[in-house]
Amino acid sequence: MSRIVIVDDATTLAGLLADAIARHGPHDVQVVADPVEVTADLVSAGAFDLALVDLSFPNRDLNGLDVLLVFHEHAPDTRLAVITQGDDWVADLLRVAWEALPLAGAFSKSAPLETVLRSIGQILRSGSAPPDPVLAPLLPARRSEARSYERFGRLIGHRGHAKLWKALIDSPTEPSYVELRDLTGLKVNTLRNYREHLLAELALHDLHGPTLRDLYRFAQVARPLLTPHIEQRLSPPPDPSTSREDT
């Protein structure tokens, strides 16, 4: 019997899907409504064979990409799949998740139940299933190694980069360079130079000559992937005798 977890705040629909999966297997299916409940302890102790994760959690600090990363880091043997409405506003998040992590499938909530059940069975048997035709147009034909989870670290080459990205992530609305200066303590020219330094790497994410608005939107979508690298850069205290990168 396979163990499956559904992470979705639409508890009624998630419960109906869980019941259908359990009858179809039979499988042991658990529903988690709040992404904050998906902890390292839960996923490592749960020994789940498959995690079906919604991407959108309105009015929550975490989203489905945060959940997927917990599984990826602490339960790498758990197969991962996304289940989403495929709305335009989650399209960028879906693409980032698809390319950064080894997702085994992507399901639309509008898909017929029998189609979802067949795809789940295929994932459990063979390791993956083709993405739902409704979602396929939102996904790249081929995953890019340049957008892997580990590669996001190249966008944060040093402490100054980390300050820039953290300010973009923490801003509730799109900031100006002056507002970024106040948030980071860095000079405006320094911030502009950091953007220039990152242009080649940003182009690999289809950000060609990005404006500050583009960087802000990207930071909001890619926050779960950027944050570990930001924290790594900001955690050790700077050594003024060997580094002047923040000036």
Secondary structure, 3 states (H helix, E strand, C coil): CCEEEEECCCHHHHHHHHHHHHHHCCCEEEEECCHHHCCHHHHHHHCCCEEEECCCCCCCCCCHHHHHHHHHHHCCCCEEEEEECCCHHHHHHHHHHHHHCCEEEEEECCCCHHHHHHHHHHHHHHCCCCCCCCCHHHCCCCCCHHHCCHHHHHHCCCHHHHHHHHHHHHCCCCCCHHHHHHHHCCCHHHHHHHHHHCHHHHHCCCCCCCCHHHHHHHHHHCHHHHHHHHHHHHCCCCCCCCCCCCC
